[in-house]
Amino acid sequence: MKANAQMEQQSEAIVKFDNVVKRFGNFTAVEKADFEIGRGEFLAIMGSSGCGKTTTLRMLAGLEDPTEGAIYLDGEKVNGKATWDRDTPMVWQSLALFPFLTVQENVEFALKMRGVGKEERRQRAEKWLEKMQITEFANRNINQLSGGQKQRVALARALVTEPKILLLDEPLSALDAHLKVRMQAVLSNLQKDLGITFVYVTHSMSEAFSMADRVVIMSRGQIEQIGTPEEIYREPYNRFVAEFLGSANIFDGVVQGPAGADGWQVAYEGGETILGKSELPDARQGQKVTFIVSAENMQLSLPDSGQPGIEASVAGEEFIGGTAMVFLETAGGQELKVQKSHDELSVLNLHPGSKVVVHWESGSCHVLPGENK
């Protein structure tokens, strides 16, 4: 019931970007952003530095005004509306806490600016200090807190006004890896418990994919893909998204002709594979096609196994917990990645320079629709 109610809640848009453009002089920071954010949704905007994600967030916050297009908040056009009239508090990358105030005074600050009485300010601040499990630090100065404690103060200060939407600009970037994982859990659980819309900007795929309901991937001011983490990971739209995720091998091929009733035979440098007609419904012989195979779907065999596939040499190996990523190079210079368990790799006894054959099941291929229009 709760999941269904949440889905219904998210189907109603609280934010709408309507063909929004933002230019700074001759530089276009955001180009035709056109998307909606559901009420109660956790939306992450992800991309490398300079892609336009923070500018998009700042326009929603009222810190920048669109050059073209319109932004709607709860059905109201907010172009030109002052930041303090939007009720869109932001948790900054730097946190922007006041070092000359105590923890409690920092949390009360937004209420004080709104003219809330002293006693009500105290009660509401104490409520949020308790929610964020930092009541014991109420009278401490900010510089006496750890990084994680400061994060909780910043969240309490932003949420004490009980807004409908919270904006977060890379709030975990300064934390060490262990604390970052803990704070991801805090944020995710907090958002689910409160039902508040979170709009979260990050360059980290692990942050976006572990917390968000949907992810927006941006590049050079444009939205490349919007979808759930699973949709984006399993079905990247184009070469940029596949390369940005870093977990897929990209191949350029040519359709050779039908392969039975349900597939197409496709040739690429080093071999051939079959792509399903659901991936290429209107293919024709000679058509160029770009497809990917995820690293975990690649298989490795030794050259004397007789297994057909791509011949490659081991360039290196990276330990990533319970698995390892093997980096390969083909005779034509293409780099490939294969992710396998340590047990699987120990049987092959690989080392730099080892020769292997790479292969995969035909159903493991995904055509990049944005590259095959």
N, C-alpha and C positions, 0 to 999 in steps of 0.2 A: 504493500500500500504506500509506504513512504517513498519507494523508488518511483512509483507511478505518479504520485503527487509532485515529486521533484521534476519529473519530465514535463508534466503539464505546466508547472511554474516556469520552467525554462523556455517553454514554447512561446511565452509572451516576451516581446523585446522590451528591454529597459533602455537600451542604447541603440541608435541607428546612425551609421556613417553613410551619408548619401553623396557619393562621388566627390569625396573630399580631396582637395589638393592643397598642399602647403609649399610655398616657394620662399626662399630667402635670396632676394636678388634674382640672379639668373639660375640659381641652384634649386632644383625641385627635390624637396626632402620626402614628400609623400605624394604619390600620383594615383588619383582616382580610387581612393579607398572607399569601398562600397560593401558594407557588411553590418550585421546586427549582433547584439549581445543579449542573450536571454536573461530574464529575471531569475536571480538565484544561481546563475551559471558561474563557474570558475573558468575564465578564458585567459589563456597565455598568449602573448605576442612575442614571437621568437625570431631572432636573426642576429647576424654578426654586427659589429660596430658600424654605425653609419647607415643602417638599412632603413631607418625611419620609424622604428618601433617606439622610441622614447618621444619623438615628436608627435606621434599619434596619441600617446598617452597624455602629453602636455596639452594637446588641443582639447581632449576630453575634460581635462582638469580646468581649462580656461586660462592656462598660462601662455598659450599661443592661439591665435585666431586663424581659421582656415582662409586661404587665399581664394578658393572656390569651393562650392558645395556647401552642405549643411550637416550639422550634428544635432541629433535630437536626443533628449534625455527625458524619459517618461512621457514621450509624445510632444514635448515642448522644444522648439528650436532654441538652442543656447548659443548660437553664434553671437559674439560680442557681450555675452552675459558675464559679469564679474565672477572670479573664482569663488569668493565668499558667499555668492548667491546660488551656487550650484549644489552644495552639499556633496562634494566629491573629494573627501580627504585623501591625502596621498602619504604613503610610507616611502621615504626617500632612500636612495642607495646609501647616502651618508647618514641617514636617520634624522639629522637636523634637530637633535634634542638640545635643550637649553642647558648648558653646563652650570649656569648660575642658579638654577632651580633644583629643588629636590625632585625625586621620582613622582611623588604625589602632585606637586605643583606643575610638573610637566604634563601630567595626565589631565589636570584641571584646566589647563591653559585655554583650550578651544572653547570650553564652556564659559570661562571668564570673558572671553572676547564676544560671546553671544549674550552677555548680560545675565547669565544664570546666577541666582543667589548663592551666597557662600555655603550655606548648609546643604543645599541641593547639590552643589558642585562636589562637596566632600563625599556625600553619599554615593553619587554616581561614580566618582573616581574610585572609591573603595570597592565598589562592585566590580569594576573592571580590573583593578589590581588583583582581586581574588580570582576572577576568571582566568587571568594570565599567570596566576600562581607566583606573584611577586609582592604580595602584601607585606612580607617581612622587610622589603627594601624601601618602603614608602618614604622614609625620612632620609634616605641616603642621597648623596650627590651623584650625578650621572657618571662622573669619572671614577667612582668607586665600584662600578658594575662591570661584569664580563660582557663579551660581545653578545651572547645569547640573551642575557638579562636586558641589555639595551634594546634588543629586537622586540622583546615583550613589552617594554615601556612604550616604544614607538607604536606598536599595534594597539595598546590600550589607549594611548592619546588619540589615535585616529578613530577608534571605534566608540569612544565614550559618548560621542554625539549620536550614536546609533544611526549611521547613514544607511541609505539603500544600496550604496555602491562604494567599494574601497579600491583605490588605485595603488599599485605597488611597483616601484621602479627599481628592479634588481636589488631587493632588500637583503639578499643572502650572500651577495658577491664577496663581502669582506670576511666571511666566516670560514673556519677550517672545515675540512671535509666531513668529519664526524658530527660537528655541531650543525652543519648545513643539513644533513640528513634528518637530524632531530627536529630542526625548525621546519622542514618541509612537512613533517607529520603534524606539527603544531598548527601550521597554516591550513593544511588540508582538513583536519578535524574541526578547526574553528569555523571555517567556511561552511562546512556541512551542518554544524550545529546551529549556526546563526541564520543560514539561508540568505546571507548577503551576497550580492554580486561582487566577485573579485575580478579585477583586470590586472594581470601580472605580466610585467615586461622582463624578459631575461634573454641571455645569449646561451643559456645552458639547456641542452636537450633533456638531461636527467631531471632537472627541476620542472620543466614544462610538462614532460610526459608522465611524471609521477603524480602530479597534483591536478592538472587541468582536465576539465570536461572536453574542451575543444582547444585546438592550437591554431594560431595564425602564423604562418611563416612568411617573412618579408625579405626582400632583396632590392637594393637600390630604389627604395621608395615604393615598390610595388608589392602587392600581395601575391605570393606564388601559389599558396594552397591554404585552405581552411578545412579542418576535419578533426575527428577524434584522434588521440595519439595512435591508436591501433590502425585507423584508416591511413594516416600519413605514413606510418612505419611500413605497413604492408603494401600500400598502393601509392607511392609518391607520384605526383602529377608530372613532373618533368625532371630533366637532368640536374638542374640546380638543387631541387629538394633532395634527390637521391644522393648527390655529392655532399650536401650539407649534413645529412644524417650520418654519412660516413660508414654505413654498414652494408652497402650493396655494391655489387660488381656490375658495371655498365657495359653493354655490348651494342655495337652497331651492325645490323645485318641486312640481308636482302631476301625477300620472299622468293622461294624457288617454285612453289606451286602447292597444290592441295596435298595434305597427308591424311588420307582417309576422309571420313565425313565430318569430323570434328576438329580438324587441325590444319595448320600450314607448315610446310617445311621451310625453315629459315637458315640460310648460310651466314656465317660470320667468320672472322679471321680465326682460323684454327679448328673449325668444325661446323657442325650443323645441329640444330635442335628443332623441336616441334612446339609451336605456339598455338594454343587453343583458339578456336574461332570466336569464343566469347571475348578474348583479348583483341582479336583482329577480325571483326565481323565482316568488314568490307575490303579485305586485302585483295591485292592483285599481283600477279607475277611481275617481279622486277621492282616492286615497291620497297623503298628503304624503311627500316623499322629499328627503333631503339628499345631495348628491353633490359631488365635487370634480374639478377639472381642474388638473393641475400647471402651474406657470408655463412650463416648457419645452415643454409640449404645446399651448400657446395660439398661435394664428396672428394676424397683423396684416395688414390690408388698408386701402387708402385708400377713403374714402366713395364715390368715383366708379367703383370697381371692379365694382359690382353684386353683390358678395359678401354674402349674408345673414349676419347675426350681431348682436352687441351694439354699439351705437354708444357711444363713450366719448371722453373728452378726455385728452390727456397731461398728467399732473401733475408728472412729474419722471423722472429717469433716474439709475441708480446703476451705476457701473463696477465689475465684479467679475471682472477678469482678461480671459480670452478672450471673455467675453460681457458683456452689460449687462442689468440689470433695469429694465424700463419700468413706471412706476406710472401707472395710469389711474383715471379716475372716470367712472361712468356718470351719465346724467341723473337717475337715482333716488338717487344718492349712494353707490352701492356702489364700493368700491375693488377694483381688479383688478391683478394682477401678470403680466407677460409677459417671459420670459427669451429673448433672441435673440443671435445673433452680431453683431458690429459691422458685418460686411458686409451682413447682412440689413437692419439698421436704417438703414445709410447710403443704401440705395435709397429708403427711405420719407422721408428728410430730416425727421425729427420734431423738434419743439421744444415747450416748454410751451405748452399751449393747442391743439395740433394735434388735429384730429378723425380718428379711426380707427374701423375696424370689427374687433371681436374675434370669432374663431370657432375651432372645433376639430373634429377627427374624433370621431364618436360613440364609438369604441372607446377614446378617451382618458379617459372619465369613470369615476370610481370611486365607488360608493355607500358611504356611511359606515354600516356595519351597526349600530353602537352608537346611531345616531340614528334608525334605521328599524326598530325592533323591533316 
